[in-house]
Amino acid sequence: MKSKLGIDFDKVGHAREMARKIADQVQDFVDGYTTVAVERTLCRLLGIDGVDVHAVPLPNILVDELKEKNVLGEGILFFLGNVMVETGMTPQEIAEQVAAGKVDVTRVPVCTPGQREKALQPYIEASIRRISDNRKRRENYIATIGEGAKPYLYVIVATGNIYEDVVQAQAAARQGADVIAVIRTTGQSLLDYVPYGATTEGFGGTFATQENFRIMRKALDEVGEEVGRYIRLCNYCSGLCMPEIAVMGALEGLDVMLNDALYGILFRDINMQRTLVDQFMSRVINGFAGVIINTGEDNYLTTADAVEEAHTVLASDLINEQLALLAGLPEEQMGLGHAFEMDPMLENGFLYELAQAQMTREIFPKATLKYMPPTKFMTGNIFRGHIQDALFNMIGIWTSQGIQLLGMPTEAIHTPFMSDRYLSIENARYIFNNMKNIGDEVVFKENGIIQNRAKEVLDKATVLLEKIEREGLFTALEKGIFADIKRPKNGGKGLDGVCPKGKNYSNPFVEIMMNR
């Protein structure tokens, strides 16, 4: 590939090698641990669902019992398999019996590994088949009714009520949206359980539950058939339930998931050991399900300066890419994040933004890049805001981004009305159509502002990656290398849910999902 920016791809290769070594160091740690969220995910993959009389999810009841008895490291499948062989009960029946206080899964005779595998196999195959069928269903929709062109027009709904979200989502699809992101209620990322059923009360968004996923998937399929275009559904699996929400999305046919390896650590103070173990399992699931993951590097620039710290975004993208590859997630499903977040009063800021977006595209040519709109410097001036969004849209089409999260003119005032969303979609469609092939037509001046900016960001990112490779990612996070935020390795939320794997530990889903 010839670079329009004059990028030295040998330098890119070196930076990527540093990122690979960083990811390998992380994976060496990840391979030795499990978490309560991973084990609850395995429960859900065996078909366990529902809540007890106190509305506690059954996967939590099972896994919490193992944690309390200090045997979590042996893994939930070890204990469930033993009980299934001994009693002939299904995983769901076992969970219900445990919730009723009638069964203790840790006090059942241990059977052979072969017996456990035979008992578990039908349930494993059933969930694998269901996720595979959802993927085929999506692919068939796209093959028959088609989908929007890239960049996909991505908009949000955030009413707090799933049924009102449906109304707004279908309206957005009719207006031209390609991806609907159902924003999650404030604080759900810090809940160490997943709420159950349809929900109608959320703050700043709607609870991510499996029933809400089902309701919205059905609604988008209906409107997609109406408008003759497949509409993708996005939600959030970042947080303390990362792999659990990932599998619920896979079981209900979601298409896009916010699934960053570092976001929860930096912006929600979730323990880094917990997050890095959870992200691996969540990405294995998303990779197998054909789900595009979105990463959260754009958030770095809301807390740090977008000019000075742009290289941290690129460095994080490269690390996220390598962690995703280790989980079997193909490049085409990587919605690596970056953002249009410079101060609009900056001289030549548009040129710098263009340089960085083109650089990101050239370094990740196969990725479905997610480009984030201006937010930090949006004000109550809706007219200037609409212009800022227009400049952002120009760069999106110019540099062939994959997903364009549309900004709203009322971004800094209130949760957007449907009319605001219409204006944003109209803005993007007008610019995308009028400037469709500008990226093919325009070349950049040799050693000009744009080329030099891209080279500067790449060089600084490479130096940073070399430093992280020497120190390790855990130490780098402790020192506040990303987003100017420092997090302790043994601090934050959820550390008590991390456990070394024991001698009986088994998780066959990883191998199955990564090799099919």
C-alpha positions, 0 to 999 in steps of 0.5 A: 500500500502506498501512503498518501501521507508518506508514512514509513510502513517499516515504522508502522511494522515496528510499532505494531511489533511493540504492541504485539509484545505488550499484548503477549505480556497481557495474554500471559497473565490472562491465560492463568486467571478467570473471573466471576463474570467469565464464569457467569458467561459460561452459565449463560452459554449453558442456557442458564437464565432467570432470577430467584425470588429476590430478583438475583440472576441465577448465574450470579447465585451459582458463581457467588457460591463457588466464590464464597467457598473459595473454589471459583478457580476450578470453574463452574463447568467442573461443578455443573458437569459433576452434578449433571452426571450425578443427577441427570438434571439440566444446567437450568434445573441445577441453578434453580435448585441451588437458588432454592437451597436444595443442592450444593454443587460443591458436595457432589462426587467428582466424575471423570473429565470424559463424563463431564464433557459428554454431559455438557456437550449438548448444551455447548453445541446448542449455544454455539448453534444459536450464535452461528444461526444469528450470524447467518441470519444477519449475513442473509439479511445483508445479502438479500435486502442490503445495507447502507454504504460506509461510513455507516451512519451511527446514531444513539437512542437514550430514553431510558425506556426500551419501548420508547427507544424502539419508537426513536430507533425506528424513526432514525432508521427511516431517516437514514441511520445504519446503526442504532446504539442503545445507550446504557443507563448511567452506572450500569457498567459498575453493576456486577450483575445483569438486570433481568427482563424488559426495563422502562426506567433508566437514567441517561440510557436504558438498561442492557438486558437480554430481553431489551436486546431481543425487543430492539433486534425485532424492531430493527428487523421490522423497520429494516424490511420496511426501508429495504436496508439492514439496520445494525444494533449496538450496545455496550459490554464494557464494565464489570459484566463485559463477557456476560453482556457480550454473550447475551448480545451474541444470543440475541443477534446484536451487530456492534458492541462497545468492547474496549480493553482499557476504557473500564480501567481508565474511566470507570476505575474497574480493576485492570486485572479484572478488565483484561481477563474479561475483555479476552473472553468477551472478544472471543465471543464477539469474534465468533458472533461476527460482532464489530467491536468499538473501542474507546480511544476517543475518550482519551481526548475528552480528558487530555489535549487532543493535539498533545495526546493524539499519539496515545490514541494511536498507541492504544489502537495498536494495543487493542488491535493485538489483543483482539487478534489474540482473541481470534477477532478479525481486523474487519470486526475492529471498530478501532476508535479515534475522534475529531476533538481539537479546539475549533479555534486552533489554526489549521486544526482541520488539517491536523484532524484530517492528517490523523484520520487518514493516518489511522485509515492507512495504518488499519486498512481493513478495520471498520474504524469508528470515528467520533464527533466533536463533543469537548468543545461543543457549546450552546451555539447550535449553528457553530456546532452544526458546522463542526459536525459538518467538518467532521463528516467531511473528514469521515468520507474523505478518509473512508471511515467505517462507522461515523457516530453523528454529532448533534447540534444540541450536543451540549444542551439536552438529549437530542430530539428526533428532529435534531437527529434528522438534521444530523443525518441530513448533514452527513448524507448531503456531505457523503454524497457530494464528496463521495470520491474526494479521497480518491482525487486529492493528494497531500503536499509532500512534507506539508502540514498534513504529512508532517503531522501524521509522521509526528503522531506515528513517531510519538506513538512508537516511542510510547509503545517502546516504553510500555513494552519495557515496563509492561501495560500494568505499570504504564496504566499505573503511571497514567500514560493514557488519558492522564489517568493513573490506576493502581494494579491492585485497586479499583472495582472488581478485583475480588472477582479475579481468581487463578485457574485451578487444576480442574479448570475448563472452558471449551468455548474459547477453543471452539469459538476461535477455531470454527 
